[in-house]
Amino acid sequence: MNRIYFVIALIIMLFGLAGTVLPVIPGIVLIYVGYVLYGFFTGWQDYGVGTIVLWGAVTVVTIFADHYGALYGAKRSGSSIFSIWGSLVGALIGMILFSLGGLIIGTFVGAFAGELIAGRPADQAYRSGKGALVGFLAGSLFKVIVGLVMIGAFIWQVT
């Protein structure tokens, strides 16, 4: 029976790993949920409360770093609120229309367009678009690494 719970938790975690890049899926949170569900259904026999607290803290720190890191990067590149909203809208539209490539390009184009709408010159709009893109890629890489470590630790603890 534990194998079934392991497979279910791993599927949830792998879906979460996809969510570390896709903005509409709460990636790290889903990986953590996989940990909690497996522990709950197996009576915490493979790991205990210490593991859950540790990965819960990592989950909270990762969410905080992702959101505030993106805002910090936007502010550092001189972006306005139009650029920030533009990058979010552009990322979502790009992802819906063109998948992962559209997500990446949409982040840049949305931030660039947002700055132009705000009345900023093209060079500032370009800098903001580039800043949004770099922030998105750095945040995604960070989340993928954290997600892989969490999943790897889960597999190591359970098998």
Buried (B, 14 or more C-beta within 10 A) or exposed (E): EEEEBBEBBBEBBBBBBBBBBBBEBBBBBBBBBBBBBBBEBBEEEBBEEEBBEBBBEBBEEBBEBBEEBBEEBBEEBEBBEBBBBBBBBBBBBBBEEEEEEBBBBBBBBBBBBBBBBBEBEEEBBBBBBBBBBBBBEBBBEBBBEBBEEBBEBBEEEBE
